[in-house]
């Protein structure tokens, strides 16, 4: 049975089981299709929070490496005032402040932040998908608290989803036991299940199920582009926002065919886990699985989404080229300095000669064109160009390809940005890194003060407020603009490919790097 169909059947059952007459629904007690939940108010009383709501059954025991299943219905009012556990992960990214009580395999929960809602009101809904390379991360990241965004007149939802080996392992045995003959996309199916949950339940919280915006950063942005292509999800969102990521071009998330994922994953299991058979793998403690497949065991994390024939029936770019994706407004972009040169090339000193050599040895580019589009004529320019190229390969080119594909859709408005404001100097993230990968998240959520190591400037708070306004305007109408804001033009050929530069002073300008991405498209197609 398809994910959506199974979900709808449970919804019908639950609506009969938990009729509103059984409970006095109030601002803080809401009846979901599985049972009632009670939330809490923020300290200032301007936001209601519903945290740690289970949207699926715990994916443990025989449900490990299975598509998400509906949770068992409940009759007593469930406490929804604390964040759920984050999903099992390797802990690759240091310095993140999580507000949950720790990792657990029982982690499929979601959170809702909403402003006061009048009777009969239908607020726009923003569903956030966190990043972390599909290996790490959680909705309990302090920088992703939805309270500030909710104060702009929207309902914000975030979810946890399975990560790493528990979220994306693909083997022949898993394919054989699957009714869809698919394997490996359990984390993506979790996301899809949560989005369906929002569609079927958000009206009870005062949200509009017909006005759902899905948005995410890094792996979350890759996921948004995949949901726009997936037959399981693409009919739900009204708008989409992608921050630094897109699954339509050469990037850090290649999204291979299922057979390639199976070959890589089975090779890794044989070499490092050394346990044969699904029964034995399902019996192994989750902590041991992650220890045996930590990055020290191999070069890069291998457990990633794939074209499984179910969640994705073909490569994402193929779906977009055929015009089968969600034809909805898209707002997307990336950060000016996605990868700082110190983290990419260290300890290699980049010179014009070494940068030129990279054209032949690593990328097989034609050197003359390569240097021209990356505009390197001396060692200093070569160092910056190396950073730019690394960022392009990491996330920028994939995001650009996504924007280009959607800009040709007949009914979709597209808005492109570049986040340019470099972060203040800090002990773990120096100002020399510029506008680094993921710096934009705290600006979007209005949570700069959760990063206490930085002396935030007036321009930081000003830009954060502007971005929150743009993002929530877009969620309301599919257009970020409003009176009193710097005008953000659409991104298309007729508008000369205008890009909004988000900075201390934000303004739109023609894309001066288009030749670079057309060059990469030629080589990386």
C-alpha positions in Angstrom: 0.0 0.0 0.0 1.3 3.5 -0.8 2.5 5.6 2.0 -0.2 8.2 1.4 -3.0 5.7 1.2 -2.0 3.9 4.4 -1.8 7.2 6.1 -5.3 8.2 4.9 -6.9 5.0 6.2 -5.4 5.6 9.7 -6.7 9.1 9.6 -10.3 7.9 8.9 -10.1 5.5 11.8 -8.6 8.0 14.2 -11.3 10.6 13.4 -13.9 8.1 14.4 -12.0 7.1 17.6 -11.3 10.6 18.9 -14.3 12.6 18.2 -14.1 16.2 19.5 -16.9 15.6 21.9 -14.6 13.4 24.0 -12.3 16.2 25.0 -12.6 20.0 25.6 -10.3 21.3 22.8 -8.6 24.5 23.9 -5.7 26.6 22.8 -3.3 24.2 24.5 -5.1 20.9 24.0 -5.5 19.8 20.4 -7.0 16.6 19.1 -4.8 15.0 16.4 -5.9 12.0 14.4 -4.1 9.7 16.8 -5.1 11.3 20.1 -5.1 14.6 22.1 -1.9 16.5 22.9 -1.3 19.3 25.3 1.3 22.0 24.6 2.5 25.1 26.4 2.8 28.8 26.0 6.1 30.7 25.4 7.2 33.0 28.3 5.7 36.1 26.6 2.5 34.3 25.8 2.8 35.1 22.1 3.5 31.6 20.8 2.1 28.2 21.6 4.4 25.2 21.5 3.6 21.6 20.9 6.8 19.6 21.1 7.8 15.9 20.7 4.5 14.8 19.1 5.0 11.2 17.7 4.1 11.2 14.0 5.1 7.6 13.4 5.7 4.4 15.4 9.1 3.9 17.0 11.2 2.4 14.1 12.8 -0.3 16.4 13.1 -4.0 16.4 11.3 -5.5 13.4 10.5 -1.9 12.2 14.2 -1.0 11.8 14.8 -0.4 8.1 11.1 -0.4 7.4 9.0 2.5 6.0 7.4 4.5 8.8 4.2 3.1 10.3 1.4 5.0 12.1 1.8 5.3 15.8 -0.5 3.5 18.2 -3.5 5.7 18.9 -3.8 7.1 22.5 -6.9 8.2 24.5 -5.3 10.1 27.4 -4.0 13.6 26.7 -0.3 13.3 25.8 2.1 15.8 27.1 3.7 17.8 24.3 5.8 20.2 26.2 9.3 18.7 25.7 11.3 18.0 22.6 11.6 14.4 21.5 14.9 12.4 21.3 17.1 13.2 18.4 17.7 10.2 16.0 20.8 8.1 16.3 23.8 9.7 14.7 27.6 9.9 14.6 28.1 13.3 16.1 30.1 14.6 13.2 29.3 18.3 13.7 30.7 19.7 16.9 29.5 22.7 18.8 25.8 22.3 18.1 23.5 22.9 21.1 20.7 20.4 21.2 17.8 21.0 23.6 16.6 17.4 23.8 17.5 14.7 26.3 19.8 12.7 24.0 19.8 10.2 21.2 17.4 7.3 20.9 16.2 5.0 18.1 12.7 6.0 19.1 12.9 9.5 17.6 10.1 10.1 15.0 8.5 13.2 16.5 7.7 16.6 15.3 7.2 20.1 16.8 4.8 22.9 16.2 5.1 26.6 17.0 2.1 28.8 16.4 0.9 32.3 17.2 -2.5 32.8 18.7 -5.1 31.5 16.3 -8.7 32.9 16.0 -11.6 30.6 15.5 -11.9 29.6 11.9 -8.5 31.1 11.0 -6.2 29.2 8.6 -2.6 30.2 9.0 0.2 29.4 6.5 2.3 26.5 7.5 6.1 26.2 7.2 7.6 22.6 7.5 11.3 22.6 8.2 13.7 19.8 7.3 17.0 20.1 9.1 20.4 19.6 7.6 23.4 17.6 8.6 24.4 15.6 5.5 21.8 13.0 6.2 24.1 11.8 8.9 23.6 14.2 11.8 21.3 16.9 13.1 17.9 17.3 14.8 14.9 19.5 15.1 16.1 20.2 18.7 19.0 22.3 17.5 18.7 25.6 19.4 19.2 27.7 16.3 16.1 26.1 14.8 13.6 27.1 17.4 10.5 28.2 15.5 9.2 30.8 18.0 10.4 33.9 16.2 9.2 32.9 12.8 5.8 32.0 14.3 5.5 35.6 15.6 5.4 36.6 11.9 2.0 35.0 11.5 2.8 31.5 10.4 2.8 28.0 11.9 6.2 26.4 12.0 6.7 22.6 12.1 9.9 20.7 12.3 10.6 16.9 12.4 13.2 14.4 13.2 14.0 11.7 10.7 16.3 8.6 10.6 19.9 9.3 9.7 23.0 7.5 8.6 23.0 3.7 8.5 19.5 3.5 10.2 18.1 6.0 7.7 19.7 5.0 4.4 21.1 1.5 4.4 20.3 -0.4 1.2 20.8 -4.2 0.8 19.4 -7.0 -1.4 17.7 -8.5 1.6 15.9 -5.2 2.3 14.8 -5.0 -1.3 13.5 -8.6 -1.2 11.3 -8.0 1.8 9.9 -4.7 0.5 6.5 -4.7 -1.2 7.8 -1.9 -3.4 11.2 -3.6 -4.0 12.9 -0.5 -2.6 15.5 0.1 0.1 17.6 2.8 1.6 15.3 5.9 1.7 13.8 5.4 5.2 14.8 8.9 6.3 13.2 10.3 3.2 10.0 8.3 3.9 10.0 9.6 7.4 10.0 13.1 6.1 7.2 12.3 3.7 5.2 10.7 6.4 5.6 13.8 8.6 4.5 16.1 5.7 1.4 13.9 5.3 0.8 14.2 9.0 0.9 17.9 8.8 -1.5 18.0 5.9 -4.0 15.8 7.7 -3.7 17.3 11.2 -2.6 21.0 10.9 -6.2 22.3 10.6 -6.8 21.3 14.2 -4.0 23.7 15.2 -5.4 26.5 13.0 -3.2 25.9 10.0 -4.1 25.7 6.3 -3.4 22.3 4.8 -3.6 23.8 1.4 -0.9 26.3 2.1 2.2 24.3 3.2 5.7 25.5 2.5 8.5 23.0 2.8 11.9 24.5 3.6 15.3 23.3 4.6 19.0 23.9 4.6 21.9 21.8 3.3 20.7 18.2 3.4 17.3 19.7 4.2 17.4 21.7 1.0 18.4 18.6 -1.0 15.4 16.9 0.6 13.0 19.7 -0.4 14.1 19.3 -4.0 13.6 15.6 -3.8 10.1 16.0 -2.3 9.2 18.2 -5.2 10.0 15.3 -7.5 8.7 12.4 -5.3 5.3 10.9 -6.3 4.7 10.4 -2.6 5.0 14.1 -1.6 5.0 16.4 -4.6 1.3 17.2 -4.6 1.3 18.6 -1.1 3.5 21.7 -0.9 2.2 25.1 -2.1 5.7 26.6 -2.0 9.3 25.5 -1.5 12.4 27.1 0.0 15.9 25.7 -0.4 19.0 27.0 1.4 22.3 25.8 0.1 21.4 22.5 -1.6 19.6 20.9 -4.5 19.6 17.4 -5.9 19.8 18.3 -9.5 23.5 18.5 -10.3 27.0 17.4 -9.2 27.1 18.0 -5.5 27.9 16.6 -2.1 24.7 14.4 -2.3 24.9 12.4 -5.6 21.7 10.4 -5.1 22.8 7.2 -6.9 20.7 4.5 -8.4 19.6 1.8 -6.0 21.9 -0.8 -7.4 24.9 1.4 -6.7 23.8 2.1 -3.1 23.4 -1.7 -2.5 26.9 -2.4 -3.9 28.5 0.2 -1.7 26.6 -0.5 1.5 27.0 -4.3 1.3 30.7 -3.9 0.7 30.9 -1.6 3.8 28.9 -4.0 5.9 31.1 -7.0 5.0 34.3 -5.1 5.8 33.4 -3.2 8.9 30.2 -4.5 10.5 30.9 -8.2 9.8 27.4 -9.3 10.6 25.4 -11.3 8.1 21.6 -11.2 7.6 18.9 -8.7 8.5 17.9 -10.5 11.7 21.4 -10.1 13.1 21.6 -6.5 11.9 18.3 -5.7 13.5 19.5 -7.3 16.8 22.7 -5.3 16.9 22.6 -2.3 19.3 22.3 1.0 17.4 25.3 2.5 19.1 27.5 -0.4 17.8 26.2 0.1 14.3 27.2 3.7 14.3 30.6 3.0 15.9 31.4 0.5 13.3 30.4 2.8 10.4 32.0 6.0 11.7 33.8 8.2 9.2 37.2 6.9 10.6 36.3 3.5 9.0 36.0 4.9 5.5 36.6 8.1 3.5 33.1 9.6 3.5 29.6 8.7 4.9 28.1 6.3 2.4 24.5 6.2 3.6 22.7 8.6 1.4 19.3 8.8 -0.4 19.1 6.9 -3.7 16.7 6.4 -6.6 14.9 3.5 -5.1 11.9 3.2 -7.5 9.5 4.2 -4.8 10.2 7.5 -3.1 12.2 8.5 -6.2 11.2 6.7 -9.4 13.9 8.3 -11.4 16.7 10.9 -10.9 15.4 14.2 -9.6 16.8 16.1 -12.6 14.9 13.8 -15.0 11.6 14.5 -13.2 12.2 18.2 -13.5 13.2 18.0 -17.1 10.0 16.2 -17.9 7.9 18.8 -16.0 6.5 16.3 -13.5 7.8 18.1 -10.4 5.7 20.3 -8.1 5.1 23.4 -10.2 5.1 25.8 -7.3 6.9 29.0 -6.4 10.5 28.4 -5.3 12.8 30.6 -3.3 16.4 29.3 -3.1 20.0 30.3 -3.0 23.3 29.8 -1.1 26.0 31.5 0.9 28.8 33.6 -0.6 31.6 31.6 1.1 30.1 28.1 1.5 33.5 26.5 2.0 36.3 28.6 3.4 39.7 28.0 1.8 41.2 27.0 5.1 38.9 24.0 5.5 39.1 22.9 1.9 42.7 23.2 0.8 44.6 23.2 4.1 47.5 22.7 4.3 48.0 23.1 0.6 48.8 26.6 -0.5 46.8 27.5 -3.6 48.7 29.3 -6.3 47.7 30.1 -9.9 49.8 27.2 -11.1 48.3 24.6 -8.7 44.8 25.9 -9.4 45.4 25.6 -13.1 46.7 22.0 -12.6 43.4 21.2 -10.8 41.6 21.8 -14.1 43.4 18.9 -15.7 44.1 16.5 -12.9 40.8 16.6 -10.9 38.1 18.1 -13.0 39.4 17.5 -16.6 38.3 21.1 -17.5 39.7 22.9 -20.4 42.2 25.2 -18.6 41.7 28.3 -20.6 37.9 28.4 -20.1 38.4 27.2 -16.5 40.6 30.2 -15.5 38.4 32.6 -17.4 35.1 31.7 -15.7 36.7 31.6 -12.3 38.6 34.8 -13.0 42.0 33.9 -11.7 45.0 35.8 -13.0 47.3 35.7 -9.9 47.8 33.7 -6.7 45.4 35.8 -4.6 42.6 35.4 -7.1 43.4 31.7 -7.5 43.0 31.2 -3.7 39.5 32.8 -3.8 38.7 30.8 -7.0 39.5 27.6 -5.3 37.1 28.4 -2.5 34.5 29.3 -5.0 35.0 26.1 -6.9 34.8 24.0 -3.8 31.5 25.7 -2.8 30.1 25.2 -6.3 30.9 21.5 -6.1 29.6 21.2 -2.5 26.1 22.9 -2.9 26.0 25.9 -5.1 25.9 24.2 -8.5 23.1 21.8 -7.4 21.1 24.7 -6.1 21.7 26.7 -9.3 20.5 23.7 -11.4 17.4 23.4 -9.2 16.6 27.1 -9.7 17.2 26.9 -13.5 14.9 23.9 -13.8 12.1 25.4 -11.9 12.4 28.8 -13.6 11.4 27.1 -16.8 8.2 25.6 -15.3 5.2 27.4 -16.8 3.4 28.4 -13.6 6.1 28.9 -11.1 7.7 32.1 -9.8 11.3 31.7 -8.8 13.3 33.9 -6.4 17.1 33.5 -6.1 19.3 34.9 -3.3 22.9 35.0 -2.1 23.6 35.3 1.6 26.6 37.7 1.7 26.9 39.0 5.2 30.0 37.6 6.9 29.6 36.5 10.5 31.4 38.5 13.2 34.7 37.1 14.4 34.3 34.2 16.8 36.5 31.6 18.6 35.3 28.6 16.6 34.3 30.3 13.3 36.6 33.3 12.4 35.3 36.2 10.4 37.8 35.2 7.7 35.5 32.4 6.7 33.0 35.0 5.4 29.4 33.9 4.9 30.1 30.2 5.6 27.9 27.1 5.1 24.9 27.1 7.5 25.5 30.7 8.8 22.1 31.7 7.3 20.0 29.3 9.5 20.1 31.5 12.7 19.2 34.5 10.6 16.2 32.8 9.1 14.9 31.6 12.5 15.7 34.8 14.4 17.9 32.8 16.8 21.2 34.7 16.6 21.4 34.9 20.4 21.6 31.1 20.7 25.2 31.5 19.3 26.6 33.2 22.3 30.2 33.2 21.1 29.6 36.1 18.8 29.2 39.8 19.3 26.3 40.4 17.0 26.1 43.7 15.3 23.0 45.9 14.5 23.3 44.8 10.8 23.0 41.1 11.9 19.7 41.7 13.7 18.5 43.9 10.8 19.2 41.2 8.2 17.7 38.5 10.4 14.4 40.4 10.7 14.4 41.0 6.9 15.0 37.4 6.1 12.3 36.3 8.5 9.9 38.7 6.8 10.9 37.6 3.3 10.6 33.9 4.2 7.2 34.2 5.9 5.8 36.5 3.2 6.8 33.8 0.7 5.1 31.2 2.8 1.9 33.3 2.9 1.6 34.2 -0.8 4.5 32.6 -2.8 6.1 36.0 -3.1 8.6 37.5 -0.6 7.8 41.1 -1.4 5.8 43.6 0.6 5.6 47.3 1.0 8.6 48.8 2.7 11.0 46.0 1.8 13.8 46.1 -0.8 12.2 44.8 -4.0 13.1 41.1 -4.7 12.5 40.5 -8.5 11.7 37.1 -9.9 14.6 35.1 -11.3 14.3 34.4 -15.0 15.7 35.4 -18.4 13.2 38.2 -18.9 14.3 39.7 -15.6 18.0 39.3 -16.6 18.5 36.6 -13.9 18.3 39.0 -11.0 19.7 37.8 -7.6 18.8 39.2 -4.2 22.0 39.9 -2.2 21.2 39.5 1.5 23.7 41.8 3.3 24.0 44.7 5.6 22.2 46.6 2.8 20.2 44.1 0.7 19.5 44.7 -2.9 18.9 42.8 -6.2 21.5 42.8 -9.0 22.1 40.8 -12.2 23.9 37.5 -11.8 27.5 38.2 -12.6 28.5 34.6 -12.4 26.1 33.0 -14.8 29.0 32.1 -17.2 30.6 30.1 -14.4 27.5 27.9 -13.9 26.9 27.4 -17.6 30.5 26.3 -17.8 30.0 23.8 -15.0 26.8 22.6 -16.5 28.6 21.8 -19.7 31.2 19.7 -17.9 29.0 18.2 -15.1 25.8 17.5 -17.1 
